[in-house]
């Protein structure tokens, strides 16, 4: 163990002892009863200062205050020391989206804490204390904004009450500002640090008063990522960076075909290699997110383990999915959506709409599988001992690790100690922690801490892939170009196949994003096409919106063209036709971002020959995003020049973080629109690394301008929704520039 | 006398398999984890370090070929993180997940060491081998421009 690692580990443990002691004593504070006793207990753990484990009514708002049966979800943890240092835990997982800055800033804002005195720690896996930690679906801010603010506001009120006691005045004679409580009568000040221990003895307020928008100090402002200073000196520690004394390194190989089984393995050559410790066979673990079975080599360093894996002579029984070829499968999906499929939802009379139509139009859109390919491949460290199991993992779902390992090791979930590490990107892949479960199997077998790092090739070939898909839309229009009927058929292997292998087509639930789309279409029908899964499905950043957004956003442009109308005006008219009272907010906000993106791009301006602007808008994850993409097209060469992106996510928390999310969404949208696709041949993934999965590089970066709607609405997330409007806006832009229409993603598939 | 390698100013013996790439010698042997594994094939640039000042993909460079060479990793780029690129990275809030950024910064530092006033095209061309999946390219370009302009002032 080298000194700098020991120092880092010791700093880590120094920062965490309070956390671990709390875990051993489930002391939390409920707002409504007996809080004082528990509170003192908590405060007693730290030698001094205010330690707040704040409980709030469950997010559903069903908790009945004062009722003994009411459920309480602890959700935030503030530790204020006597020197004023304030530690705020982030319960949700951080993977680059910036949640560990945005949510603690909301706590600090309501607490009137001085941001320079705030440090932030990632919470260990503990849903009893932090509420749900599963991080995906752009839900963190939507679900946690108010509870986190209340946690901060409660702390502030307690500090004010403590100061009022000292001065023997009413609390109303005091106010808090930037880490001080101030006496209005004489302007005397007491610092938060001075008040910390006293405040710990104050009853937790039941309903702390929240700030109004004009009082925000950090919310809605541009904040630096709290730990970016560590990044530029190489000190931010990721899941793959954990080092422990006596730790061994593992590399792994999986069956290339889903459902295949290990027939035999000859490990003699591998075991002969210097540095190789063991070869471990891993049987499939029966859980939808867990290992499909593999063979791992353990060595005294990762490279030797990787080399030894290549020396294994393995025979696989490939099984039934060895027939899977994506080229043929995609062609079959197209057939399945171009003929009648299974009814999902019907409104109005679509037959009549089509028979009375002045014009009709139909088109089919397709897309391939995608691999998340975060820069940090799947990696974790696990140490299984007789009486403990400790995990250090980049993960989006610590509770799933606890559940699966509890099941596998026959222990309780709370006995699986998961340290949530900074993830080097995730994009949905690290929701499913098969790589962590595998490390546990290896650790148990060799009785030592193990770091398992998948190679890029394994990461790309043993994924949970975004669905290959086909969609067919038919629409009818009247003489004024108003859309009167819309038939939408979709076929894609559903994520439900992970839980039930007999599922052979998307469920009604999988259709909700189009069935409830805010387009105003009176006569509507959706149908689900047959599409069994031959690989594991796991959503990619933006989920359904990738293909629904592409099909709907491109088809709307095609309809506008057919009706000889301007696309922005045409989209307005579809939204305006929506008479559903519950969706008026959706249509209004959709149109507003559309107009904002159009304005930013100079929609309608004269462009040189070969250039064009396309636009698309999509509502997903309760946020609104529109993109106007300006391209230059020369033959098959598509150059994206500018992207104007408009977002409405309600009250934005960190304007710089929101902007960064959109810049990144453009890059991810551009990769999947132009170039990336996972291809299967004979059941196995053909791609292996970044040469044949060519994600976007710096040369292709357009100028991205982000326009944020200033809104007082409740905040919604931004990790997912930015990706979807790019591909349709690009397709529309290329059409505008060249007359060529792309309906298959990616536009320029690699021949693999 | 065994071969040695100098990493961030300190000599270390090369006491591993000669074929072991520098990346794994740094990460698993010396435990300098700031240098990242991304692809193992020199395709993504996450593992970029300097060998005698020159940006090098450590994942495909056998450590035995580097005897008596000076290696600089992100941890050794500057004493207190005060390299103009490190400062520009923070001013422009470049990192998201941050995993690729050590490689990005080391690659850019090598560019600026040989060409202190690169054109925008030269920046793009030099950074073409470094992938960022979070999509921070716009800010990377801007930060390099800012740092280069800063260096130009100093000269």
Interface residues (C-beta under 8 A of the other chain):
Chain A: X1 X2 X4 X5 X95 X96 X97 X98 X224 X225 X228 X229 X231 X232 X233 X234 X235 X236 X237 X238 X240 X241 X243 X249 X274 X275 X300 X301 X302 X303 X304 X306 X373 X374 X375 X376 X377 X422 X423 X424 X425 X426 X427 X453 X455 X456 X457 X656 X660 X663 X664 X665 X666 X667 X668 X689 X690 X691 X695 X696 X697 X698 X699 X701 X703 X704
Chain B: X16 X17 X20 X21 X23 X24 X27 X28 X29 X30 X31 X32 X33 X34 X35 X36 X37 X38 X39 X40 X41 X43 X44 X46 X73 X74 X75 X77 X81 X85 X86 X89 X90 X93 X94 X95 X96 X97 X98 X99 X100 X101 X102 X105 X124 X125 X127 X128 X129 X130 X131 X132 X133 X134 X135 X136 X137 X138 X139 X140 X141
